[in-house]
């Protein structure tokens, strides 16, 4: 029979002795009592000091988290073998399973799961704001997002903040119960919004411990299960997690791209005024949609462009048929080497036609591949709105918004391509420019929604490149 928290504390010799043996303060012991659960990170010390078994700690008698939103489930990091099939701790309605065998119990929200829809690569995002923009960023396709910031749901949701029509992410992991909205713009709670989009979520997870695991051991496959009947087959779920192939070698751009061309004419919002519209003499940009965020298109308009969006698999002939002044390569999900099969020939055709090219995120990686470089999967992806990047030409440091798990290999760049930006976190490539073609790209998101606005000047740089290129072409006529 599992022990109560009081029984565990008594076996340790009282609250003060329990605090000393587990290396915590007496305030932490008070929180054990309040939550009626001992965090798994203290189990090894308790086992050594008392001789009790894991079974004695797995499900404390009477443990319930229905009124303790800030406390992780008692079985937050147990190996799968310690949890019987179909036997969840009291109060648990959802579970997050990792391919390494970990089982993390919590409370479900959003949509009930329907099998493979909840399988993906677990990752974390460090952004403090903009959870709706993050969830609708198509670059998260094939991934389950863990937010390191605990207060999620406090601004609700609104259609105006969506970066795409559909959510490409496969699940959401948060620490606390979703906060009720306190925002005049909100039209729906996050819980209800996720349910209508068929996206499951789980709360009550120790997201700090989960983030450390991803940081220290790299991304891995996870399954988020939130069954309507409350039954769990842990062994079957973990087997599915082990068998999922992962993002490496996976092309996801076609899953999130538009299927036909369309025009975009809306600029960014400002102080409640109507968004800017393209001027009659605006530069015409064809944006290749590998998973483009709406605010990217708004920023192009704001910088002085009129925009035509084309699908990810558009050929160079189809792109050039729009007679663009320049071509923009958008962000997107998946392995760039897989998307390159159809994207690189199109980009090469655009470059050989002499059109100015600007790429971001996946578009940056695809431009690098088209120029002769290689890409690789990062040990730790960059996801959040606080990523420092150094501009090597000016020495300026920009705080950027990023979301990528692959990067350009610096050593693979040909002689006619130079590095323009580098990450101050891990030294990985953050930007390139070609000396042969009018083309440049950055790894981060200069449209910054959500995130800082340090990098909007890159859109203006692209307009300047198109303007100077047109002037050079006119002088040669």
Number of C-alpha atoms within 10 A of each C-alpha: 10 17 19 20 22 17 13 21 21 13 16 21 15 14 19 15 15 23 19 12 16 18 12 13 13 15 12 17 22 13 14 17 16 14 23 22 28 28 20 19 13 13 17 11 15 23 15 11 15 12 10 16 14 16 13 15 24 22 24 24 17 15 20 18 23 13 10 15 18 16 24 26 31 29 26 24 23 18 15 18 12 12 18 12 14 12 13 20 21 18 16 24 22 28 27 28 27 26 21 14 19 18 24 26 30 34 22 26 23 22 21 21 22 14 14 15 17 26 27 27 26 28 27 27 20 17 20 17 18 17 23 24 22 25 25 21 29 30 28 28 24 24 27 27 23 24 24 21 18 19 17 24 19 17 23 24 25 17 13 10 18 22 23 19 14 14 23 24 25 25 33 25 29 23 24 24 24 22 17 15 18 12 12 9 14 16 14 15 21 25 21 15 18 22 16 11 14 19 24 28 31 29 29 28 29 25 22 15 13 20 21 12 13 17 15 11 11 15 23 20 25 30 29 32 31 28 18 13 8 14 15 19 12 23 17 10 23 22 12 19 25 17 11 17 13 19 22 15 13 16 18 24 28 18 15 24 20 19 14 10 16 12 13 19 18 21 24 20 14 9 6 6 8 11 16 18 18 21 13 9 9 16 21 22 28 26 29 27 26 30 30 29 24 22 23 25 27 23 22 30 27 23 24 23 30 26 26 21 22 23 22 27 22 19 19 19 11 13 24 19 9 13 12 19 22 28 27 27 27 24 29 31 31 27 25 33 20 17 23 19 13 13 26 23 14 21 27 16 17 20 21 10 12 17 23 25 28 26 28 26 30 33 28 28 33 31 32 30 23 19 22 15 18 19 18 15 16 15 14 18 20 25 21 22 24 17 22 15 25 19 16 13 9 9 10 10 17 19 17 23 28 25 26 23 24 25 24 27 17 21 8 14 18 13 10 12 21 15 19 19 27 22 21 15 10 9 12 17 20 25 28 25 23 20 12 12 17 18 24 26 29 25 31 29 25 24 27 19 22 23 22 18 16 15 17 18 13 18 22 17 14 26 24 14 21 23 16 13 18 15 11 11 11 9 8 6 5
